[in-house]
Amino acid sequence: MTDPLSNISNLQSRRSFLLNTGMGLGASALASLISSRGLAAQPNVQAKAKRVIFLFMAGAPSQVDLFDYKPDLQKLFKTELPKSVSNGQRVTAMTRGKEQLIAPTMFNFSQQGKSGVWMSELLPHLSASADDLCLVHSFITKSINHDPGKTSFCTGTEIPGKPSMGSWLSYGLGSLNKELPDFVVMPSAFWSGKVNVQALYARLWGSGFLPSKHQGASFQTTGDPVLFLSNPKGIDRNVRRRMLDSLAEVNAKHYLEIGDPEIQTTIAQQEMAFRMQASVPELTDISMEPKEVLDMYGPEVSKPGSYARNCLLARRMAERNVRFVQLFHRGWDHHTRLPENLRGQCQDVDQPTAALLKDLKMRGLLDDTLVVFAGEFGRTVYGQGNITRDNYGRDHHPRCFSGWLAGGGIKGGIHYGKTDDFSYNVVEDPVNVRDLHATMLHLLGVDHRKLTFPYQGLDQKLTGVEDARVVKEIIA
Amino acid sequence: MRPRTTFQHCMPILKWAVVTVISLSGIRAGEISFNRDVRPILSDRCFACHGPDAHERKAKLRLDLPDGADGAYRTHEDSTAIAPGSIDDSEVWYRITSTDADDLMPPPKSQKKALTESEQEIIRRWIEGGAKFDDFWAFVPPSLPEAPEVTEKDWSDQPIDLHVLARLEAEGMKPSEDADKRTLIRRVTFDLTGLPPSLEEVQAFLADKSPKAYEALVDRLLSRKQYGEHMARYWLDLVRFADTNGMHKDFYRNFISYRDWVIRAFNDNLSYDEFVRYQLAGDLYPDATNDQLVASGFNRLHLIIDRGTALPEESFYKNVVDRVTAVGTAFMGMTVHCATCHDHKYDPLTQKDFYSLFAFFNNLDAEPETESNPKNGLQPPFISMPTPQQREELSALETRLDELGRAAEMMKEGGEIAASEPDLKAKLEDLANEFVAKQKAYKKERDQIDSQVAHAMVMKEREDIRAANIMIRGQYDAPGDLVERNTPGFLPAMKKAGETASRMDLANWFVASENPLTARVAVNRFWQQFFGVGLVKTSEDLGAQGEVPSHPELLDYLAVSFMESGWDIQALLKQIVMSRTYRQSSIGTPEQFARDPENRLLARGSRFRMDAEMVRDQILATSGLLSNTMYGKSVKPPQPDGLWKAVTMIGEHFEPDTGESIYRRSVYTYWKRAMPPPQMTILNAPVRDACVARRERTNTPSQALLLLNESEYLKAARTLAQKILDPSNADVAHRMDYAYETVTSKLPDDKERAIFQKLLDDLLESYVRMPDLADQICSGLELDGPHKKAELAAWTVIVNTLYNLDITKTRE
């Protein structure tokens, strides 16, 4: 064992000190570190992606108006959805017992890119990247309400208390960088959809029963982006450095006396905290971004907390190898006045999302960055409220919904999965939420069946107890 | 501990760690214990397809039982699964050692690891030794074990110590020295009250040379009010106590009476059997007391959704499952919810057993969803508990309101009769209006008093007992066979007082002496509180997939003596902290820490990071800011801006409290499930949306940032710095010693003094040079001149440094 004091005597060589203290990490800490390092070194599947940016559209965008093109529905305006289609399916408390009258989309679709995939007019910028997108129309979930829906989308099960996707990745794959969290969450601070804005919950990025170092770091819009990052008033970086030097010296002395390697971990983490105080502000400072890049993300990028700003930050995080970045954009729950609210929401996300894809691509990062865009479920083809051709609402719909994946080993410019003529049931290639999770893990080089953690007597998995399928057909 | 960590194959070093740990509960030469050695292997690798779950059972074989048509000894199509005494005749042996992938068990495609050589060896020796099955240890009622023989008889004659020492001696190890008195008073004060000892208490204990000094200290600590607050905190994790509903709009709800009751119950040393009975069935006592009713709120602590979005039938089902799950985790130490969809794969709990338990809890007389923003956060059924004065005031107001109502009516009627006399009519109408206005004012007053009255959400049965069905695959809308209220078939039968079993019968069954689980689960959790890890590490799961106990006889001894003492919690705790095992020094060599990182063998005192609440409370206590106010409404100490806003759907904005409230103990901190206080969650406090029997402990950069930079913690550092510098403070003979001792309960040695003195000099120099920076620390204070400010700033940073020492946040 190296004598930490001999290293401390030369505080200039802090790095070597840390490396040495790292060697003496407590066995418990070590075990948790090793599991991740080990896998990063030896993935059990060939990895195509290194990191994920998950654009989560909380509230559930309408697949009928955005992605699932059903031109024949126009003729069925305000006719009753055939019972043979809905087949006694449960509906929410809001539309239970009411007539189910078809509300065709008022928006136009057209074929885009070389691949000719169908896109809604609401997403003009994203349409320009159509050849990069794999549009999945056959997502299915069991949840019919937001809270369980988001919980199961983000953690694999409706039952609260399980680790989130990002935590599983952080646990399974470990860090690619030393100075930033593995898993960052950025909820938009504002959005255009003004009806029914649904809540978020810390459990959506929580670590459940995994060690809490794997929990998502939710970046704040006001104040410190990472909680408690800044020195308090009256302590500057020099004072902090000076104080940490003595702190490390006394802690190291105690380590020699007490013998508990956990003390060395404390010293190492205090040093890491000091480094983060420099690396995080550098990450969130966009003043050096060229104007043409900022313009690409649109005018909202100038506002902290906007979806556009968060997209730009997501790219900066991808450059710095943050493993999992999850954006939450709320405001998609359009039970009423869908056209107006959906327009606003699309305005929020269309240009910045397209810019993110382009930006990643220009930097060669799209190849190994998987981008996913989805909400917790879809919306009903039948309308809510007094529907007209250009004003209608839609209820929650778990039986089919659309989302897309891009980059990170995904085939671009394709439609995957088919729904029936009413965008109601999946008729081909269903993709359960757990299948999406399994596919994401596969792209990252992890066999979802092997990413386990023993808890409550089970080898717990992100994909749960039911069989999950890697959707190989969408992998390039 | 079984080596179940994922990816262990990847790193040799982890293998080393695992091997080291294995030796802790590994095989002792010559003897194979089915429960300790064999069952964990079978459970982990075989039970999923060859276990209690009849539905999933393959090849008509179960390996959890020896006999019966499917039992392990059975012969099926000429093949005997396990032939006692002969591995050659045992198909199981062939299967687990086969090199043919088609025959190998567990099958490679099952994702279960093949048996290691040492595991095969255990199975071989077990079969050859007669393949004896024992009932699962946790399902057999504990019996008082004989005191083990030890060599070092002088160490202690206390039963706990004898069990620990016997194990150490079997491993060729020795216990450590006793901890020094400063460490000991700090340890036991934190362990029993969650707070550090004061300087005076440390001095008094050092000065007390009587052999009874320590025992007297323990008695004093157990009698403190802070004891109940500290004990309650662990319980509140276990029952997922929170101030909000945890779903959808996450409305406020009012459970503060329940928290108050838990604190009082521990302080009054309510026996554990009553503690359990009150919570499970307090509402069913004849003439139930307020305490019993409040405690029954345990059954209401689950997450609940507000009306209008989910399907009520589904919400109903989820609520009941959540309730039963809590009972499973808290009182049975079992993961009962696994059996919502199918028979349990590892434990003999059938799906029918689960729904028979469900049948006790599906009869709450309330809607399954709550209204929006209920008044005072109360969702029916609830009770009011006005003080005598409040009761009097309320009743007086009600009488006045009645009178006013009648008077107003009379004036109105009079006005109608007097229609022909406009003057009189106007007068009467004026009077009526006046009465109505008065009524309004009184109503306001009544509501005002009512909002101050203590209320409690309680359990209440409906008149008719609701039928319960097995729900096929755990789906709320797929009822299968009807079931009756009953306890699981593999445990001792329940006695019924009446025709139909009641929750009270169930509660009595839990605390009956023949119940093998309740006492073990409880003492194991209490043990965990004092040693960082339970005798069974998986304190939430004592079932087949849980860990086997490190000291099985000790666990049984504690369980039996706990029951025999009349479930006396304080007596149990006193016995634990009086043990020599507990009083050992936690100092070790790096080799000792490496050999037994979690201190499962107890060859030393345990050393582990304190929980978030203790970390915060000790900063408040040592700085002198801590408020001693007990009970009542949850409080909101400041937190970084915008956290609630980022998640809310009803426009909530976090408004911190001010004044004394923000310095109350953390057990009173407002807990919003959607966004719990970061000062707590960063240090591993659970979200409280699921029952948690043990917190994990990590050591992360975010924790370092919190302790270095949290502004309230820095304010506390400044407050202590002011005390240090206060010339009128006679306690301060030597400033640095005073600071160090106040925070750590220890005196610095010369080397530490020198390091801190140098730091102080450098800080002083910096702050003199940068008066603006010193000003920022001293903002809001009246100080004489820049030097005083620099001095306070420098000392504030000194205290901030002390608060960040590893020994400060660690219970040693």
Boltz contact constraints between the chains, C-beta under 6 A:
constraints:
  - contact:
      token1: [A, 1]
      token2: [B, 590]
      max_distance: 6.0
  - contact:
      token1: [A, 27]
      token2: [B, 17]
      max_distance: 6.0
  - contact:
      token1: [A, 27]
      token2: [B, 594]
      max_distance: 6.0
  - contact:
      token1: [A, 27]
      token2: [B, 597]
      max_distance: 6.0
  - contact:
      token1: [A, 28]
      token2: [B, 597]
      max_distance: 6.0
  - contact:
      token1: [A, 31]
      token2: [B, 14]
      max_distance: 6.0
  - contact:
      token1: [A, 31]
      token2: [B, 17]
      max_distance: 6.0
  - contact:
      token1: [A, 34]
      token2: [B, 11]
      max_distance: 6.0
  - contact:
      token1: [A, 34]
      token2: [B, 14]
      max_distance: 6.0
  - contact:
      token1: [A, 35]
      token2: [B, 6]
      max_distance: 6.0
  - contact:
      token1: [A, 35]
      token2: [B, 7]
      max_distance: 6.0
  - contact:
      token1: [A, 38]
      token2: [B, 7]
      max_distance: 6.0
  - contact:
      token1: [A, 38]
      token2: [B, 10]
      max_distance: 6.0
  - contact:
      token1: [A, 38]
      token2: [B, 11]
      max_distance: 6.0
  - contact:
      token1: [A, 39]
      token2: [B, 7]
      max_distance: 6.0
  - contact:
      token1: [A, 42]
      token2: [B, 10]
      max_distance: 6.0
  - contact:
      token1: [A, 93]
      token2: [B, 311]
      max_distance: 6.0
  - contact:
      token1: [A, 145]
      token2: [B, 309]
      max_distance: 6.0
  - contact:
      token1: [A, 145]
      token2: [B, 310]
      max_distance: 6.0
  - contact:
      token1: [A, 147]
      token2: [B, 247]
      max_distance: 6.0
  - contact:
      token1: [A, 147]
      token2: [B, 248]
      max_distance: 6.0
  - contact:
      token1: [A, 160]
      token2: [B, 689]
      max_distance: 6.0
  - contact:
      token1: [A, 160]
      token2: [B, 690]
      max_distance: 6.0
  - contact:
      token1: [A, 161]
      token2: [B, 689]
      max_distance: 6.0
  - contact:
      token1: [A, 161]
      token2: [B, 690]
      max_distance: 6.0
  - contact:
      token1: [A, 187]
      token2: [B, 646]
      max_distance: 6.0
  - contact:
      token1: [A, 197]
      token2: [B, 649]
      max_distance: 6.0
  - contact:
      token1: [A, 198]
      token2: [B, 649]
      max_distance: 6.0
  - contact:
      token1: [A, 199]
      token2: [B, 250]
      max_distance: 6.0
  - contact:
      token1: [A, 199]
      token2: [B, 647]
      max_distance: 6.0
  - contact:
      token1: [A, 199]
      token2: [B, 648]
      max_distance: 6.0
  - contact:
      token1: [A, 199]
      token2: [B, 649]
      max_distance: 6.0
  - contact:
      token1: [A, 199]
      token2: [B, 674]
      max_distance: 6.0
  - contact:
      token1: [A, 200]
      token2: [B, 647]
      max_distance: 6.0
  - contact:
      token1: [A, 201]
      token2: [B, 674]
      max_distance: 6.0
  - contact:
      token1: [A, 202]
      token2: [B, 675]
      max_distance: 6.0
  - contact:
      token1: [A, 203]
      token2: [B, 687]
      max_distance: 6.0
  - contact:
      token1: [A, 206]
      token2: [B, 687]
      max_distance: 6.0
  - contact:
      token1: [A, 211]
      token2: [B, 696]
      max_distance: 6.0
  - contact:
      token1: [A, 211]
      token2: [B, 698]
      max_distance: 6.0
  - contact:
      token1: [A, 212]
      token2: [B, 684]
      max_distance: 6.0
  - contact:
      token1: [A, 212]
      token2: [B, 698]
      max_distance: 6.0
  - contact:
      token1: [A, 213]
      token2: [B, 698]
      max_distance: 6.0
  - contact:
      token1: [A, 213]
      token2: [B, 700]
      max_distance: 6.0
  - contact:
      token1: [A, 220]
      token2: [B, 642]
      max_distance: 6.0
  - contact:
      token1: [A, 222]
      token2: [B, 641]
      max_distance: 6.0
  - contact:
      token1: [A, 222]
      token2: [B, 642]
      max_distance: 6.0
  - contact:
      token1: [A, 223]
      token2: [B, 640]
      max_distance: 6.0
  - contact:
      token1: [A, 223]
      token2: [B, 641]
      max_distance: 6.0
  - contact:
      token1: [A, 227]
      token2: [B, 640]
      max_distance: 6.0
  - contact:
      token1: [A, 227]
      token2: [B, 678]
      max_distance: 6.0
  - contact:
      token1: [A, 228]
      token2: [B, 705]
      max_distance: 6.0
  - contact:
      token1: [A, 228]
      token2: [B, 706]
      max_distance: 6.0
  - contact:
      token1: [A, 228]
      token2: [B, 709]
      max_distance: 6.0
  - contact:
      token1: [A, 228]
      token2: [B, 710]
      max_distance: 6.0
  - contact:
      token1: [A, 229]
      token2: [B, 705]
      max_distance: 6.0
  - contact:
      token1: [A, 231]
      token2: [B, 709]
      max_distance: 6.0
  - contact:
      token1: [A, 232]
      token2: [B, 709]
      max_distance: 6.0
  - contact:
      token1: [A, 232]
      token2: [B, 711]
      max_distance: 6.0
  - contact:
      token1: [A, 232]
      token2: [B, 714]
      max_distance: 6.0
  - contact:
      token1: [A, 233]
      token2: [B, 776]
      max_distance: 6.0
  - contact:
      token1: [A, 234]
      token2: [B, 773]
      max_distance: 6.0
  - contact:
      token1: [A, 234]
      token2: [B, 776]
      max_distance: 6.0
  - contact:
      token1: [A, 234]
      token2: [B, 777]
      max_distance: 6.0
  - contact:
      token1: [A, 239]
      token2: [B, 766]
      max_distance: 6.0
  - contact:
      token1: [A, 242]
      token2: [B, 762]
      max_distance: 6.0
  - contact:
      token1: [A, 243]
      token2: [B, 797]
      max_distance: 6.0
  - contact:
      token1: [A, 243]
      token2: [B, 801]
      max_distance: 6.0
  - contact:
      token1: [A, 246]
      token2: [B, 755]
      max_distance: 6.0
  - contact:
      token1: [A, 246]
      token2: [B, 759]
      max_distance: 6.0
  - contact:
      token1: [A, 247]
      token2: [B, 801]
      max_distance: 6.0
  - contact:
      token1: [A, 247]
      token2: [B, 804]
      max_distance: 6.0
  - contact:
      token1: [A, 249]
      token2: [B, 755]
      max_distance: 6.0
  - contact:
      token1: [A, 250]
      token2: [B, 752]
      max_distance: 6.0
  - contact:
      token1: [A, 250]
      token2: [B, 755]
      max_distance: 6.0
  - contact:
      token1: [A, 251]
      token2: [B, 806]
      max_distance: 6.0
  - contact:
      token1: [A, 254]
      token2: [B, 807]
      max_distance: 6.0
  - contact:
      token1: [A, 258]
      token2: [B, 587]
      max_distance: 6.0
  - contact:
      token1: [A, 259]
      token2: [B, 588]
      max_distance: 6.0
  - contact:
      token1: [A, 259]
      token2: [B, 589]
      max_distance: 6.0
  - contact:
      token1: [A, 259]
      token2: [B, 590]
      max_distance: 6.0
  - contact:
      token1: [A, 259]
      token2: [B, 593]
      max_distance: 6.0
  - contact:
      token1: [A, 260]
      token2: [B, 593]
      max_distance: 6.0
  - contact:
      token1: [A, 260]
      token2: [B, 607]
      max_distance: 6.0
  - contact:
      token1: [A, 261]
      token2: [B, 593]
      max_distance: 6.0
  - contact:
      token1: [A, 263]
      token2: [B, 806]
      max_distance: 6.0
  - contact:
      token1: [A, 265]
      token2: [B, 699]
      max_distance: 6.0
  - contact:
      token1: [A, 266]
      token2: [B, 699]
      max_distance: 6.0
  - contact:
      token1: [A, 266]
      token2: [B, 806]
      max_distance: 6.0
  - contact:
      token1: [A, 269]
      token2: [B, 699]
      max_distance: 6.0
  - contact:
      token1: [A, 269]
      token2: [B, 700]
      max_distance: 6.0
  - contact:
      token1: [A, 269]
      token2: [B, 701]
      max_distance: 6.0
  - contact:
      token1: [A, 269]
      token2: [B, 704]
      max_distance: 6.0
  - contact:
      token1: [A, 270]
      token2: [B, 704]
      max_distance: 6.0
  - contact:
      token1: [A, 272]
      token2: [B, 701]
      max_distance: 6.0
  - contact:
      token1: [A, 273]
      token2: [B, 701]
      max_distance: 6.0
  - contact:
      token1: [A, 273]
      token2: [B, 704]
      max_distance: 6.0
  - contact:
      token1: [A, 273]
      token2: [B, 705]
      max_distance: 6.0
  - contact:
      token1: [A, 276]
      token2: [B, 701]
      max_distance: 6.0
  - contact:
      token1: [A, 449]
      token2: [B, 111]
      max_distance: 6.0
  - contact:
      token1: [A, 452]
      token2: [B, 6]
      max_distance: 6.0
  - contact:
      token1: [A, 454]
      token2: [B, 4]
      max_distance: 6.0
  - contact:
      token1: [A, 456]
      token2: [B, 335]
      max_distance: 6.0
  - contact:
      token1: [A, 456]
      token2: [B, 541]
      max_distance: 6.0
  - contact:
      token1: [A, 457]
      token2: [B, 335]
      max_distance: 6.0
  - contact:
      token1: [A, 457]
      token2: [B, 346]
      max_distance: 6.0
  - contact:
      token1: [A, 457]
      token2: [B, 541]
      max_distance: 6.0
  - contact:
      token1: [A, 457]
      token2: [B, 543]
      max_distance: 6.0
  - contact:
      token1: [A, 457]
      token2: [B, 545]
      max_distance: 6.0
